[in-house]
Amino acid sequence: FDLNTKIKDEILSELNHALEIVDSLHLNVDELKEIKPELISIKKEVKDLANEAKLVVSEASEIIKNKINTIFFENQRLNQEMIDSVKKLEEIKFDIGVKYKEIASAYELLLESKQNIEDLREVIALYKEFENDITSYSQIIKDFKSKIENLERDLKSQSESIYSSLNDKQNEILKKLNEVKNEALVKFDELTAKCEGYKIHFEQSYDRFNQRALIANEDLGRLAEVAKKELGNDKLIYETELKVLAEETIKQMEEMLKGLSDERNEVTEVFETQKKEFTTLVDTSKVMIDNLNHIFNANYQAKKNEFSIVFNEKLHSLNENKQDFLNELVSAKENGLNKINETKEQSLNEIIQTKEQGLNELETKKGECIDEIDNQARIYDISGVKANVEYLLSLLNEKDDGKDDGIKDEIANIEQGIKDKEQELEEIKKQIEEALNNNDELKQKNEELKEIKNQIDEALSQEPPADTSELEERKEELENQIAELEKEIAGELINKKEEIEKELEEANQNLEDKNNELEQNEKDKKLITQKVLDITIKTLEALIDTKVSLNGDEEINGNKTFANPILVKVVPTNDNHLTNKIYVDTALKTKANLNGDNIFNGTNTFNQALTSPTNPTNDNHLTRKWYVDYGGGIKNLGTTGSINLDLRQAQHFILTANAGTSIGIANFGGVGKSGT
């Protein structure tokens, strides 16, 4: 019997030790399970941080691209305005050239009029030759003289008209040249009209002059024939008079021609002066325009260079910050992964070490227990229990045949592959972003899409909302065009990106399956171990229940559960003795009853403040601080004197006073109302 008891105690102690080892394994596995969600959450947070960083960089890039596009379009607009201004100046220069040609043609007409005057001189010379033949015809000569005078008056009148017209045109040209400084294009049109009118007027005057000259020639021819026939005899009589008259006439004609020549020279000089001034003005305008172009180009180039420097600095700073931020993220991610791997490896090593130690101890104790059980098999019929335990242990050995190590290696390989794929995916995303950012057509369409979205938002924000169907159609069309353009620009990279994302999804699923498989193996091991222990404990408890001695002193180790109350017939004498209800009730009579009513006689001192969960209901009840602070216990403050009450913490209160009582209420600022 002593041997059985000893064997029983040893078996129980070993089983308890085994249970402690199993509990330790359970705790380690539970800790690993608790760590796993944290690790997953850390990984997810790192990914979220990376995504947020990408979004921040993408938004910053988008803002910079929008600013660049805005500046680019503004630059194009300014260039177009400058080109239009240059074109207008070229048109003005061309019109000025045309008007100058017309003025030159007018000057040529003046030269032609000079030639006509020379022709008139030749006519007068012929008249001088002819007057030698008509000296005898005084009356006819007088008539001819009067006609000559009329002709002279006509010539003088015509010359004055031409001179006046030239003066008018000169004044008009001077006026137009002065006004061309401000309104060149309009004034040149007016000058064109004036020149055309002058040309027509001059042509009309010239035609009239030719007609009169022809009439005069015809009259002279007829008079010459008549003079030859009728006045041949009077030639000598009037020769002297005719000679004097001819000299006077020639002198007057020369004076008139000299006056016309002087006036023509003056007009020519004025015209040349105005021409030089106009040419100088045109040259000055050209120089000023060239200077303005040079200044504009210099300022534009300086601003462009300044903007390029600032933009490059900002872009470089952004790239540096972006690279630093990405490096920090990668470093934090790698540190987190390293810590996770270290923690995982450390936990797995501790679990494996604890498991191996527990298995070794189990193997040792198993051998000892099996030997003892085999020796006592004849006494205790536990051969069936032994068979079950050996079967379960064989299953445990099958589970622990190195399969877990292979799964862990596969998990490590999958995680490394996922890491490589993520790096490759980041590189492809950068290449896609660079390819899309370098395409001007895509930038323009994105800018147009953004403007349409803003227009849609503005239309929807109106009261009532405006119709946006056309804008929506244009938006959808632009989105399709952008998608097609992105596919055209980076189609291969996008396809490769989608393939890598698909491979990453499959790898993550495979990793999850492997983790589930490893977790299931651990659960199976725990289940088999628990079954071995349950069968062993159940069998031994069934055997031990009938072997406890009812007489004598015994020491029972572990927790024991009794189906019925334990009866104690004697009064306890030591502190560790069991006691009965009578002893306890007697002892409690001298103590306060915590659940009933108690009357304390004498003075009682409490080391700590008394606590009360309820409000008092009678006048002699004790109360708690909260009840007093909130005014719940204020019932009667007396009938005389001035009482100050602080009711800032009281959410609900009722004041009852006699008639004529003065009440003043002040808020936090000291401003309130009072009354009776």
C-alpha positions in Angstrom: 0.0 0.0 0.0 2.8 2.4 0.9 4.4 1.5 -2.5 1.2 2.3 -4.3 0.8 5.6 -2.5 4.4 6.5 -3.3 3.9 5.6 -7.0 0.7 7.5 -7.0 2.3 10.6 -5.5 5.2 10.5 -8.0 2.9 10.0 -10.9 0.7 12.9 -9.8 3.7 15.2 -9.3 5.1 14.3 -12.7 1.7 14.8 -14.3 1.4 18.2 -12.6 4.8 19.1 -13.8 3.8 18.0 -17.3 0.6 20.1 -17.0 2.7 23.1 -16.0 4.9 22.6 -19.1 1.8 22.3 -21.3 0.4 25.5 -19.7 3.7 27.2 -20.4 3.6 26.1 -24.0 0.0 27.3 -24.2 1.0 30.6 -22.7 3.9 31.0 -25.3 1.6 30.1 -28.1 -1.1 32.5 -26.8 1.6 35.2 -26.5 2.6 34.5 -30.1 -1.0 34.7 -31.2 -1.3 38.0 -29.3 1.8 39.3 -30.9 0.7 38.2 -34.4 -2.2 40.8 -34.7 0.2 43.5 -33.4 2.7 42.5 -36.0 0.1 42.5 -38.7 -1.2 45.8 -37.5 2.4 47.2 -37.5 2.8 46.0 -41.1 -0.5 47.5 -42.1 0.4 50.8 -40.4 3.7 50.8 -42.3 1.9 50.2 -45.5 -0.7 52.9 -44.6 2.2 55.3 -43.9 3.8 54.4 -47.2 0.4 55.0 -49.0 -0.1 58.3 -47.2 3.4 59.3 -48.2 2.7 58.4 -51.7 -0.5 60.4 -51.6 1.3 63.4 -50.2 4.0 63.2 -52.8 1.4 62.7 -55.5 -0.6 65.7 -54.3 2.5 67.8 -54.1 3.5 66.7 -57.6 0.0 67.4 -58.9 0.1 70.9 -57.3 3.5 71.6 -58.8 2.4 70.3 -62.2 -0.7 72.5 -62.1 1.5 75.5 -61.2 3.9 74.7 -64.0 1.0 74.3 -66.5 -0.5 77.6 -65.4 2.8 79.4 -65.8 3.4 77.6 -69.1 -0.1 78.7 -70.4 0.4 82.2 -69.1 3.8 82.3 -70.9 2.2 81.1 -74.1 -0.5 83.8 -73.8 2.1 86.5 -73.3 4.2 85.2 -76.2 1.1 85.2 -78.4 0.2 88.8 -77.3 3.8 89.8 -78.1 3.6 88.1 -81.5 0.3 89.9 -82.2 1.8 93.2 -81.2 4.8 92.6 -83.5 2.4 91.7 -86.3 0.4 94.9 -85.8 3.6 96.9 -85.8 4.6 95.2 -89.1 1.2 96.0 -90.5 1.7 99.6 -89.5 5.1 99.7 -91.0 3.7 98.2 -94.2 0.9 100.7 -94.3 3.4 103.5 -93.7 5.4 102.2 -96.7 2.3 102.1 -98.8 1.4 105.7 -97.9 4.9 106.8 -98.5 4.8 105.3 -102.0 1.5 107.1 -102.6 3.1 110.4 -101.5 6.1 109.6 -103.8 3.6 109.1 -106.6 2.1 112.5 -105.8 5.6 113.9 -106.0 6.0 112.3 -109.4 2.8 114.0 -110.5 4.3 117.3 -109.4 7.3 116.5 -111.5 4.9 115.8 -114.4 3.3 119.2 -113.9 6.8 120.7 -114.1 7.2 118.9 -117.5 3.9 120.3 -118.6 5.1 123.8 -117.7 8.2 123.1 -119.8 5.9 122.1 -122.6 4.1 125.4 -122.1 7.4 127.2 -122.4 7.9 125.5 -125.7 4.5 126.7 -126.8 5.4 130.2 -125.8 8.7 129.9 -127.8 6.7 128.9 -130.8 4.5 131.9 -130.2 7.6 134.1 -130.2 8.6 132.7 -133.6 5.1 133.1 -134.9 4.7 136.8 -133.7 7.3 137.8 -136.3 4.7 136.9 -138.8 1.7 138.7 -137.2 3.1 142.2 -136.5 0.9 143.9 -139.0 -2.4 142.8 -137.4 -2.8 145.1 -134.4 -6.4 144.4 -133.6 -5.9 140.7 -134.0 -2.8 141.0 -131.9 -4.7 142.9 -129.3 -7.3 140.2 -129.2 -4.6 137.7 -129.1 -3.0 139.7 -126.3 -6.2 139.6 -124.3 -6.5 135.9 -124.9 -2.9 135.6 -123.8 -3.7 137.6 -120.7 -6.7 135.4 -120.1 -4.5 132.4 -120.6 -2.0 133.9 -118.2 -4.7 134.5 -115.6 -5.9 130.9 -116.1 -2.3 129.7 -115.8 -1.8 131.8 -112.7 -5.1 130.7 -111.3 -4.3 127.1 -112.0 -0.9 127.6 -110.5 -2.4 129.2 -107.4 -4.9 126.4 -107.2 -2.2 123.9 -107.5 -0.1 125.8 -104.9 -3.1 126.1 -102.6 -3.9 122.4 -103.1 -0.3 121.5 -102.4 -0.3 123.7 -99.3 -3.5 122.0 -98.2 -2.1 118.6 -98.9 1.1 119.6 -97.1 -0.8 120.7 -94.1 -2.9 117.6 -94.2 0.2 115.4 -94.5 1.9 117.2 -91.6 -1.2 116.8 -89.5 -1.5 113.2 -90.4 2.2 112.6 -89.7 1.8 114.2 -86.2 -1.3 112.2 -85.5 0.2 108.9 -86.7 2.2 108.8 -83.4 -1.0 107.9 -81.5 -3.3 106.4 -84.1 -1.1 105.3 -87.0 -3.4 102.8 -88.5 -6.5 105.0 -88.6 -4.7 108.1 -89.6 -3.0 106.3 -92.5 -6.4 105.2 -93.8 -7.5 108.9 -93.7 -4.2 109.8 -95.5 -4.9 107.2 -98.1 -8.3 108.7 -98.8 -6.9 112.2 -98.9 -4.1 111.2 -101.3 -6.7 109.5 -103.5 -8.8 112.6 -103.6 -5.7 114.7 -104.3 -4.7 112.4 -107.1 -8.2 112.6 -108.7 -8.3 116.4 -108.2 -4.8 116.8 -109.7 -5.8 114.5 -112.6 -8.9 116.6 -113.2 -6.9 119.8 -113.1 -4.3 118.4 -115.4 -7.0 117.3 -117.8 -8.6 120.7 -117.8 -5.2 122.3 -118.3 -4.5 120.0 -121.3 -8.0 120.8 -122.8 -7.4 124.5 -122.5 -3.9 124.2 -123.9 -5.4 122.3 -126.9 -8.1 124.9 -127.4 -5.4 127.6 -127.2 -3.3 125.8 -129.8 -6.3 125.4 -132.1 -7.1 129.1 -131.7 -3.5 130.0 -132.4 -3.5 127.9 -135.5 -6.7 129.5 -136.9 -5.4 132.9 -136.0 -2.1 132.2 -137.7 -3.9 131.3 -140.9 -6.1 134.4 -140.8 -3.1 136.6 -139.9 -1.1 135.2 -142.8 -4.0 136.1 -145.1 -5.3 139.3 -143.7 -2.5 141.0 -141.7 0.5 140.4 -143.8 0.7 144.1 -144.7 0.7 145.3 -141.1 3.7 143.3 -140.1 6.2 146.1 -140.1 3.9 148.5 -138.2 3.4 146.4 -135.2 6.8 144.7 -135.2 8.3 147.1 -132.6 5.2 147.0 -130.4 5.0 143.3 -130.7 8.6 142.9 -129.8 8.2 145.1 -126.7 5.0 143.2 -125.8 6.8 139.9 -126.4 9.6 140.9 -124.1 7.2 142.0 -121.4 5.3 138.8 -121.8 8.4 136.7 -121.7 9.6 138.6 -118.6 6.2 138.1 -116.9 6.2 134.5 -117.9 9.7 134.1 -116.6 8.8 135.8 -113.3 5.7 133.6 -113.0 7.8 130.5 -113.8 10.4 131.6 -111.3 7.7 132.1 -108.6 6.3 128.7 -109.4 9.7 127.2 -109.3 10.5 128.9 -106.0 7.1 127.8 -104.5 7.7 124.3 -105.9 11.2 124.2 -104.3 9.7 125.4 -101.0 7.0 122.7 -101.2 9.7 120.1 -102.1 11.9 121.3 -99.3 9.0 121.1 -96.8 8.0 117.7 -98.2 11.6 116.5 -97.9 11.8 117.8 -94.4 8.6 116.1 -93.4 9.8 113.0 -95.2 13.0 113.1 -93.2 11.0 113.7 -89.9 8.7 110.8 -90.8 11.7 108.5 -91.7 13.3 109.6 -88.4 10.1 108.9 -86.5 9.8 105.5 -88.2 13.4 104.7 -87.4 13.0 105.9 -83.8 9.8 103.8 -83.5 11.7 100.8 -84.8 14.6 101.4 -82.3 12.1 101.8 -79.5 10.2 98.7 -80.5 13.6 96.8 -80.7 14.5 98.2 -77.3 11.2 97.1 -75.9 11.6 93.7 -77.5 15.1 93.5 -76.0 13.9 94.6 -72.6 11.0 92.3 -72.6 13.1 89.4 -73.8 15.7 90.2 -71.1 13.1 90.5 -68.4 11.3 87.4 -69.6 14.6 85.4 -69.8 15.6 86.7 -66.3 12.2 85.8 -64.8 12.3 82.5 -66.6 15.8 81.8 -65.3 14.7 82.9 -61.8 11.6 80.7 -62.0 13.7 77.8 -63.3 16.2 78.2 -60.4 13.4 78.5 -57.8 11.5 75.6 -59.4 14.6 73.4 -59.6 15.5 74.3 -55.9 11.9 73.5 -54.8 11.9 70.3 -56.9 15.3 69.3 -55.6 14.2 70.0 -52.0 11.0 68.1 -52.6 12.9 65.2 -54.1 15.4 65.3 -51.2 12.5 65.4 -48.6 10.7 62.8 -50.5 13.8 60.6 -50.7 14.5 61.2 -47.0 10.9 60.4 -46.1 10.9 57.3 -48.2 14.3 56.3 -46.7 12.8 56.9 -43.2 9.8 54.8 -44.2 12.0 52.0 -45.6 14.3 52.2 -42.6 11.3 52.1 -40.2 9.8 49.3 -42.2 13.0 47.3 -42.2 13.5 48.0 -38.5 10.0 46.9 -37.8 10.4 43.8 -40.0 13.7 43.1 -38.3 12.2 43.5 -34.9 9.3 41.4 -35.9 11.6 38.7 -37.3 13.8 38.9 -34.3 10.8 38.7 -31.9 9.3 35.9 -34.0 12.5 34.0 -34.2 13.1 34.5 -30.5 9.6 33.4 -29.6 9.8 30.5 -31.9 13.2 29.5 -30.5 11.8 29.8 -27.0 8.8 27.8 -27.9 10.9 25.2 -29.7 13.4 25.1 -26.7 10.6 24.9 -24.2 8.8 22.3 -26.3 12.0 20.3 -26.7 12.7 20.5 -23.0 9.2 19.6 -22.2 9.3 16.7 -24.7 12.6 15.5 -23.2 11.2 15.7 -19.7 8.0 14.0 -21.0 10.1 11.3 -22.7 12.1 10.7 -19.5 9.0 10.7 -17.3 7.1 8.8 -19.9 9.7 6.0 -19.8 9.7 6.0 -16.0 5.9 6.0 -15.8 5.7 3.3 -18.4 8.2 1.1 -16.5 6.3 1.7 -13.2 3.0 1.2 -14.9 4.2 -2.0 -16.5 5.4 -3.2 -13.2 2.1 -2.5 -11.7 0.1 -3.6 -14.7 -0.7 -6.9 -12.9 -2.2 -5.0 -10.0 -3.9 -2.1 -12.0 -5.6 -3.0 -15.3 -4.2 -0.1 -17.3 -3.0 -1.9 -20.4 -5.7 -0.3 -22.4 -4.7 3.1 -21.1 -1.1 2.4 -22.0 -2.1 1.4 -25.5 -4.1 4.7 -25.9 -1.2 6.8 -24.5 1.3 5.1 -26.8 -0.9 5.6 -29.8 -1.4 9.3 -29.0 2.4 9.7 -28.4 3.0 8.1 -31.8 0.7 10.7 -33.3 2.6 13.4 -31.4 5.9 12.1 -32.8 4.4 12.2 -36.3 3.4 15.8 -35.9 6.9 16.6 -34.6 8.9 15.0 -37.5 10.4 18.3 -38.8 7.5 19.3 -40.9 7.1 22.6 -39.0 10.7 23.6 -39.8 9.9 23.1 -43.5 6.8 25.2 -43.3 8.8 28.0 -41.5 11.4 27.9 -44.2 8.7 28.2 -46.8 7.1 31.1 -44.9 10.5 32.9 -44.8 11.0 32.3 -48.5 7.5 33.6 -49.3 8.1 36.7 -47.1 11.4 37.4 -48.9 9.6 37.0 -52.2 6.9 39.4 -51.2 9.5 41.9 -50.1 11.3 41.7 -53.5 8.0 42.0 -55.4 7.0 45.1 -53.4 10.4 46.7 -54.2 9.9 45.8 -57.9 6.4 47.2 -57.8 7.6 50.5 -56.3 10.2 50.8 -59.1 7.5 50.2 -61.8 5.2 52.7 -60.2 8.0 55.3 -60.2 8.6 54.5 -63.9 4.9 54.9 -64.7 4.7 58.2 -62.8 7.8 59.6 -64.6 6.4 58.4 -68.0 3.0 60.0 -67.4 4.5 63.3 -65.9 6.7 63.8 -69.0 3.8 63.7 -71.5 2.4 67.2 -72.3 -0.8 66.0 -73.9 -1.7 64.0 -70.8 -0.9 67.1 -68.6 -3.2 69.2 -70.8 -6.0 66.7 -70.6 -5.7 66.3 -66.9 -5.8 70.1 -66.6 -8.9 70.3 -68.7 -10.5 67.5 -66.7 -9.7 69.4 -63.5 -11.3 72.6 -64.9 -14.4 70.6 -66.0 -14.7 69.1 -62.5 -14.5 72.6 -61.0 -17.2 73.8 -63.4 -19.4 70.9 -62.4 -18.9 71.7 -58.7 -19.7 75.4 -59.3 -22.8 74.5 -61.3 -24.0 72.1 -58.6 -23.4 74.7 -55.9 -25.7 77.2 -57.6 -29.3 77.7 -56.4 -31.0 76.0 -58.2 -28.3 73.6 -59.5 -27.5 74.1 -63.2 -27.6 71.4 -65.8 -24.3 69.5 -66.0 -25.1 66.8 -68.5 -22.8 68.2 -71.2 -20.0 68.7 -68.7 -20.5 65.1 -67.4 -20.3 63.8 -70.9 -17.2 65.8 -71.6 -15.7 64.6 -68.2 -16.4 61.0 -69.1 -15.0 61.4 -72.5 -11.8 63.0 -71.1 -11.5 60.3 -68.5 -11.7 57.7 -71.3 -9.1 59.6 -73.3 -6.8 59.9 -70.3 -7.1 56.2 -69.6 -6.4 55.3 -73.2 -3.5 57.8 -73.3 -2.0 56.4 -70.1 -2.4 52.9 -71.5 -0.7 54.0 -74.7 2.1 55.7 -72.8 2.8 53.1 -70.1 0.7 50.1 -71.2 3.5 47.6 -70.8 4.5 49.0 -67.4 0.8 49.0 -66.2 0.4 45.4 -67.4 3.6 44.4 -65.6 2.4 46.3 -62.5 -1.0 44.4 -62.6 0.9 41.1 -63.0 3.1 41.8 -60.0 0.1 42.9 -57.9 -1.6 39.6 -58.8 1.5 37.7 -57.9 1.7 39.6 -54.5 -1.9 38.7 -53.8 -1.2 35.1 -54.5 1.9 35.2 -52.4 0.0 36.8 -49.5 -2.7 34.1 -49.8 0.0 31.4 -49.8 1.6 33.0 -46.8 -1.7 33.1 -45.0 -2.3 29.4 -45.8 1.2 28.4 -44.6 0.6 30.3 -41.3 -2.7 28.6 -40.9 -1.1 25.2 -41.5 1.6 25.9 -39.0 -1.0 27.1 -36.5 -3.1 24.0 -37.1 -0.1 21.8 -36.5 0.5 23.6 -33.2 -3.1 23.1 -32.3 -3.0 19.4 -33.2 0.1 19.0 -31.0 -1.6 20.7 -28.1 -4.7 18.6 -28.6 -2.8 15.3 -28.7 -0.8 16.3 -25.6 -4.0 17.3 -23.8 -5.7 14.1 -24.7 -2.7 12.1 -23.4 -2.8 14.0 -20.2 -6.6 13.8 -19.9 -6.6 10.0 -20.4 -3.8 9.5 -18.0 -5.3 11.8 -15.3 -8.7 10.3 -15.7 -7.4 6.7 -15.4 -5.2 7.5 -12.4 -8.0 9.5 -10.7 -10.3 6.5 -11.1 -7.7 4.3 -9.5 -6.7 6.7 -6.8 -10.3 7.3 -5.6 -10.4 3.8 -4.2 -7.0 3.9 -2.6 -7.3 6.9 -0.2 -6.9 5.6 3.4 -9.7 6.4 5.8 -7.7 5.9 9.0 -4.5 7.4 10.1 -2.7 10.7 9.2 -2.3 11.5 5.5 -1.0 14.5 3.6 -3.1 15.3 0.4 -1.3 17.4 -2.3 -3.3 19.4 -4.8 -6.9 20.6 -4.9 -9.6 18.3 -3.6 -13.3 18.8 -4.2 -15.8 17.3 -1.7 -19.4 16.5 -2.8 -20.8 17.2 0.7 -19.9 19.6 3.5 -17.0 18.6 5.8 -18.1 17.9 9.4 -15.9 19.2 12.2 -16.9 18.1 15.7 -14.2 19.8 17.7 -13.4 23.4 18.4 -10.2 24.5 16.5 -7.2 25.3 18.7 -4.6 26.3 16.0 -4.8 29.0 13.4 -4.7 26.4 10.5 -7.4 24.2 11.9 -10.7 23.8 10.2 -13.7 25.2 12.1 -17.5 24.7 12.1 -20.4 27.2 11.8 -21.1 27.4 15.5 -17.6 28.7 16.2 -17.8 31.3 13.5 -21.2 32.6 14.5 -20.1 32.9 18.1 -17.0 34.8 17.1 -19.0 37.2 14.8 -21.4 38.2 17.5 -18.8 40.5 18.9 -18.2 42.0 15.4 -20.3 44.5 13.4 -22.9 43.0 11.1 -22.2 44.3 7.6 -25.6 43.4 6.2 -27.9 44.3 9.0 -28.6 47.1 11.6 -25.9 47.7 14.2 -25.8 49.9 17.3 -22.3 51.1 18.3 -22.0 51.8 22.0 -19.2 54.0 23.1 -16.7 55.9 20.9 -15.6 54.3 17.6 -12.7 55.6 15.6 -12.4 55.0 11.8 -9.0 55.2 10.2 -10.5 56.2 6.8 -13.5 58.3 5.7 -16.9 56.5 5.7 -18.5 56.1 2.2 -22.2 56.1 1.5 -23.7 55.0 -1.9 -27.1 56.5 -1.3 -28.5 59.9 -0.3 -29.9 60.5 3.2 -33.7 60.3 3.8 -34.0 61.1 7.5 -32.8 64.1 9.5 -30.4 61.9 11.6 -28.8 60.2 8.6 -25.2 60.7 7.7 -24.6 62.1 4.2 -21.8 62.2 1.7 -19.8 65.2 0.4 -21.5 65.2 -3.1 -24.9 65.6 -1.5 -23.8 68.7 0.5 -21.9 70.3 -2.4 -24.8 70.1 -4.8 -27.2 71.6 -2.3 -29.3 68.5 -2.0 -29.4 68.8 1.8 -30.3 72.5 2.1 -33.6 72.6 3.7 -33.8 75.6 6.0 -31.3 78.4 6.2 -33.0 80.4 8.9 -35.2 83.5 8.8 -32.6 86.3 9.4 -29.4 87.5 7.9 -27.9 87.3 4.4 -27.0 83.8 3.1 -24.5 83.3 0.2 -25.0 80.1 -1.7 -22.7 78.8 -4.4 -25.0 76.9 -6.8 -22.6 76.7 -9.8 -22.4 72.9 -9.6 -26.2 72.5 -9.0 -27.9 71.5 -12.2 -31.4 71.6 -10.7 -32.5 73.5 -7.6 -35.7 75.1 -6.2 -35.6 78.1 -3.9 -38.6 78.6 -1.6 -38.8 81.9 0.3 -41.3 84.0 2.1 -42.9 87.1 0.5 -40.6 90.1 0.4 -37.4 88.0 0.4 -34.5 89.6 -1.5 -32.8 87.2 -4.0 -29.7 88.1 -6.0 -28.2 85.8 -8.6 -24.7 86.5 -10.1 -23.1 84.6 -12.9 -19.4 83.9 -13.4 -18.7 87.4 -14.6 -20.3 88.9 -11.6 -23.2 90.3 -13.6 -26.6 89.2 -12.7 -30.1 90.1 -11.7 -31.8 90.7 -8.3 -35.3 91.2 -7.2 -37.9 90.6 -4.5 
